[in-house]
Amino acid sequence: MSTLVSAAPAKSPALSAAVPNPRPFRLVRHSLALAKRSLIKTLRTPEALIDVTLQPVLFLVIFVYIFGGAVAGSTHDYLQFLLPGILAQTIATGAIAIGVNLNTDIAKGIFDRFRSLPIPRSAPLVGAVLGDVVRYVIVTISTLAIGYVLGFRIDSDPFRAIAGCLLAVLFALCLSWLPVFVSMKVRTPGAVQGLMFALIMPLSFASNVFVSADTLPGWMQAFVDVNPMTHLVAAVRGLFLGTPVGSHVWWTLAWCAGFVAVFMPLALRAYRKKI
């Protein structure tokens, strides 16, 4: 009796070449799924949004009505000057939360569960960064809302105003890779928060957030001129108030690219070593 052997049909080389590499799509798909997890976590713990809702209110009220008359001679004029700076400062400090949350999740062992799943190793970090976009949008909306209540008015067209908001959110998303990297290197959430505040506060105050950069001491000007917060605030202020923005938008975009190019690889490398 003859034995019949059925051979599996060989794959056509042309067909194999037509099948795309699924790895980038897997990373996007799993990152979006984990970003959804971050959004659900944020919605279930609304008290975690206090820093991005209450802080701009406090800073605007305190600085406008206590220092506005002395700095600008008019609280309204100072409000027009200050609000873009407060938006930039609050959105930058709001990025600290992602580092604290990631460090807390690692301590609780949540990332050990991610490691056991068939997902790309970088997906949890990318998903966490994408999920934080809601915080930055809330910062922008709450800052503009309280500003309008106090009397702030956008003097440019809607397209420039939206561009200013998007630029601020983009800056925060790119900057967030810095606290992500810090959260991979230090041991406790408190250490993440303390170190990040030590980094963000000098950037906020040695800039044009609260006063014009021309009024700062001469020895500080060299740092102020290259400070990424200075370029962000000048760009958003120009887009909101209809004043010339010069090259500040391009410098802000360059800083965004620099944050991602430097701190994203460092954060992913530190994450692979830590987990």
C-alpha positions as CSV (number, residue, x, y, z in Angstrom):
1,M,0.0,0.0,0.0
2,S,1.4,3.3,-1.0
3,T,1.6,6.0,1.7
4,L,0.2,9.4,0.8
5,V,2.1,12.3,2.3
6,S,0.4,15.6,2.3
7,A,2.9,18.5,2.2
8,A,1.9,21.9,3.3
9,P,1.9,24.4,0.4
10,A,4.9,26.6,0.4
11,K,4.4,30.3,0.9
12,S,4.9,32.4,-2.1
13,P,7.9,34.8,-1.7
14,A,5.8,37.6,-3.1
15,L,3.0,36.9,-0.6
16,S,5.6,36.9,2.3
17,A,7.0,40.2,1.2
18,A,3.5,41.7,1.1
19,V,2.9,40.9,4.8
20,P,3.9,44.0,6.8
21,N,6.0,43.9,10.0
22,P,3.4,43.9,12.8
23,R,5.7,45.2,15.6
24,P,5.1,48.9,15.2
25,F,1.3,48.3,15.0
26,R,1.5,46.1,18.1
27,L,3.3,48.8,20.0
28,V,0.7,51.4,19.0
29,R,-2.2,49.1,19.8
30,H,-0.9,48.1,23.3
31,S,0.2,51.6,24.1
32,L,-3.3,52.9,23.4
33,A,-4.8,50.2,25.5
34,L,-2.6,51.1,28.4
35,A,-3.3,54.8,27.8
36,K,-7.0,53.9,28.2
37,R,-6.1,52.2,31.5
38,S,-4.5,55.5,32.7
39,L,-7.5,57.5,31.7
40,I,-9.9,55.2,33.6
41,K,-7.6,55.4,36.6
42,T,-7.7,59.2,36.4
43,L,-11.5,59.3,36.1
44,R,-11.9,57.0,39.1
45,T,-9.6,59.2,41.3
46,P,-10.6,62.8,40.5
47,E,-8.8,64.0,43.6
48,A,-5.6,63.3,41.6
49,L,-6.5,66.3,39.4
50,I,-6.4,68.8,42.2
51,D,-2.9,70.0,41.2
52,V,-4.0,70.8,37.6
53,T,-7.3,72.4,38.6
54,L,-6.7,74.3,41.9
55,Q,-3.1,75.4,41.3
56,P,-3.7,77.7,38.3
57,V,-6.6,79.3,40.3
58,L,-4.4,80.0,43.3
59,F,-1.5,81.3,41.3
60,L,-3.7,83.6,39.2
61,V,-5.6,85.0,42.1
62,I,-2.5,85.5,44.4
63,F,-0.2,87.0,41.8
64,V,-2.7,89.2,40.0
65,Y,-4.3,90.7,43.1
66,I,-1.3,90.9,45.3
67,F,1.5,91.7,42.9
68,G,-0.4,92.9,39.8
69,G,-0.6,96.5,40.9
70,A,3.1,96.7,41.9
71,V,4.4,94.9,38.8
72,A,2.2,96.3,36.0
73,G,0.3,99.1,37.6
74,S,-3.0,97.4,36.7
75,T,-4.4,94.0,37.7
76,H,-6.0,93.6,34.3
77,D,-2.8,94.4,32.4
78,Y,-0.9,92.0,34.6
79,L,-3.6,89.3,34.1
80,Q,-3.2,89.6,30.4
81,F,0.6,89.2,30.8
82,L,0.5,86.5,33.5
83,L,-2.0,84.0,32.3
84,P,0.1,82.4,29.5
85,G,3.0,82.1,31.9
86,I,0.8,80.4,34.6
87,L,-0.5,78.0,31.9
88,A,3.0,77.1,30.9
89,Q,4.2,76.7,34.6
90,T,1.2,74.7,35.6
91,I,1.3,72.4,32.6
92,A,5.0,71.8,33.3
93,T,4.6,71.0,37.0
94,G,1.6,68.8,36.1
95,A,4.0,66.6,34.2
96,I,5.6,65.6,37.5
97,A,2.6,63.4,38.4
98,I,3.4,60.8,35.7
99,G,6.8,60.1,37.3
100,V,5.2,59.8,40.8
101,N,2.5,57.5,39.5
102,L,4.9,55.3,37.6
103,N,7.2,54.9,40.6
104,T,4.2,54.0,42.8
105,D,3.0,51.4,40.3
106,I,6.5,49.8,40.1
107,A,6.6,49.6,43.9
108,K,3.2,47.9,44.0
109,G,4.3,45.3,41.4
110,I,1.9,46.4,38.7
111,F,4.7,46.5,36.1
112,D,5.6,42.9,37.0
113,R,2.2,42.0,35.7
114,F,2.9,43.9,32.5
115,R,6.1,42.0,32.1
116,S,4.2,38.7,32.0
117,L,1.9,39.9,29.2
118,P,2.7,39.5,25.5
119,I,3.2,43.2,24.9
120,P,6.2,45.3,23.8
121,R,8.4,46.2,26.7
122,S,8.0,50.0,26.0
123,A,4.2,49.9,25.8
124,P,3.5,50.6,29.5
125,L,5.7,53.8,29.4
126,V,4.4,55.0,26.1
127,G,0.8,54.3,27.2
128,A,1.3,56.2,30.5
129,V,2.6,59.3,28.6
130,L,-0.3,59.2,26.1
131,G,-2.8,58.8,28.9
132,D,-1.6,61.9,30.6
133,V,-2.8,64.1,27.8
134,V,-6.1,64.4,29.6
135,R,-4.4,66.1,32.5
136,Y,-2.8,68.7,30.2
137,V,-6.0,69.4,28.5
138,I,-7.7,69.9,31.8
139,V,-4.9,72.3,32.9
140,T,-5.4,74.4,29.7
141,I,-9.2,74.5,30.1
142,S,-9.2,75.3,33.8
143,T,-6.6,78.0,33.4
144,L,-8.4,79.7,30.6
145,A,-11.7,79.4,32.4
146,I,-10.6,81.0,35.6
147,G,-8.7,83.6,33.5
148,Y,-11.9,84.6,31.7
149,V,-13.8,84.8,35.0
150,L,-11.1,87.2,36.3
151,G,-11.2,89.3,33.1
152,F,-8.6,87.7,30.7
153,R,-9.4,88.0,27.0
154,I,-7.7,86.4,24.0
155,D,-6.8,89.2,21.6
156,S,-6.0,87.0,18.6
157,D,-8.0,84.8,16.2
158,P,-9.3,81.4,17.3
159,F,-6.8,79.5,15.2
160,R,-3.8,81.2,16.9
161,A,-5.4,80.6,20.3
162,I,-5.9,76.9,19.6
163,A,-2.4,76.7,18.3
164,G,-1.2,78.2,21.6
165,C,-3.1,75.6,23.6
166,L,-1.9,72.7,21.4
167,L,1.7,73.9,21.7
168,A,1.5,73.9,25.5
169,V,0.0,70.4,25.6
170,L,2.7,69.2,23.2
171,F,5.4,70.7,25.4
172,A,4.1,68.9,28.4
173,L,3.8,65.6,26.6
174,C,7.4,65.8,25.5
175,L,8.7,67.1,28.9
176,S,6.9,64.2,30.7
177,W,9.7,61.8,29.5
178,L,12.0,63.6,32.0
179,P,9.9,62.6,35.1
180,V,9.4,59.2,33.5
181,F,13.2,58.8,33.4
182,V,13.6,60.1,36.9
183,S,10.9,57.6,38.2
184,M,13.0,54.8,36.8
185,K,16.2,55.9,38.6
186,V,15.0,56.9,42.2
187,R,13.5,54.6,44.8
188,T,10.4,56.4,46.2
189,P,7.6,58.6,44.8
190,G,8.5,61.3,47.2
191,A,12.0,61.4,45.8
192,V,10.6,61.8,42.3
193,Q,8.4,64.7,43.4
194,G,11.2,66.4,45.3
195,L,13.8,66.1,42.5
196,M,11.4,67.2,39.8
197,F,10.3,70.3,41.7
198,A,13.9,71.1,42.2
199,L,14.3,71.0,38.4
200,I,11.0,72.7,37.3
201,M,11.0,75.6,39.8
202,P,14.2,77.3,38.6
203,L,12.9,76.9,35.0
204,S,9.7,78.6,36.0
205,F,11.0,81.5,38.0
206,A,14.2,82.2,36.0
207,S,12.1,83.0,33.0
208,N,9.5,85.4,31.6
209,V,6.6,83.7,33.4
210,F,6.0,86.4,36.1
211,V,7.9,89.4,34.8
212,S,9.5,90.5,31.5
213,A,12.8,88.9,30.9
214,D,14.3,92.4,30.4
215,T,13.8,93.3,34.1
216,L,15.9,90.3,35.4
217,P,19.5,90.7,36.4
218,G,22.1,90.7,33.7
219,W,23.9,87.6,35.0
220,M,20.6,85.7,34.7
221,Q,19.9,86.7,31.1
222,A,22.1,84.0,29.6
223,F,20.1,81.3,31.3
224,V,16.8,83.0,30.7
225,D,17.5,83.3,26.9
226,V,18.0,79.5,26.5
227,N,15.4,78.4,29.1
228,P,12.7,76.3,27.3
229,M,10.0,77.8,29.6
230,T,11.0,81.3,28.3
231,H,10.4,80.2,24.7
232,L,7.1,78.4,25.5
233,V,5.7,81.3,27.5
234,A,6.7,83.9,24.8
235,A,5.2,81.7,22.1
236,V,1.9,81.1,23.9
237,R,1.7,84.7,25.0
238,G,2.1,85.9,21.4
239,L,-0.4,83.4,20.1
240,F,-3.0,84.4,22.7
241,L,-2.5,88.2,22.6
242,G,-1.8,88.6,18.9
243,T,1.7,89.9,19.4
244,P,4.7,88.8,17.3
245,V,6.1,85.4,18.3
246,G,9.4,85.6,16.4
247,S,11.3,82.3,16.5
248,H,9.9,81.2,19.9
249,V,7.5,78.7,18.4
250,W,10.3,77.0,16.5
251,W,12.6,77.1,19.6
252,T,9.7,75.5,21.6
253,L,9.3,72.7,19.0
254,A,13.1,72.2,19.0
255,W,13.0,71.8,22.8
256,C,10.1,69.3,22.5
257,A,12.1,67.2,20.0
258,G,15.1,67.4,22.3
259,F,13.2,66.2,25.3
260,V,11.9,63.2,23.4
261,A,15.2,62.4,21.7
262,V,17.2,62.5,24.9
263,F,14.9,61.3,27.7
264,M,12.7,58.8,25.9
265,P,15.6,56.4,25.1
266,L,17.1,57.0,28.6
267,A,13.7,56.2,30.2
268,L,13.2,53.1,28.1
269,R,16.7,51.9,28.8
270,A,16.3,52.5,32.6
271,Y,12.9,50.7,32.5
272,R,14.4,47.6,30.9
273,K,17.1,47.4,33.5
274,K,14.7,48.1,36.4
275,I,11.9,45.6,35.4
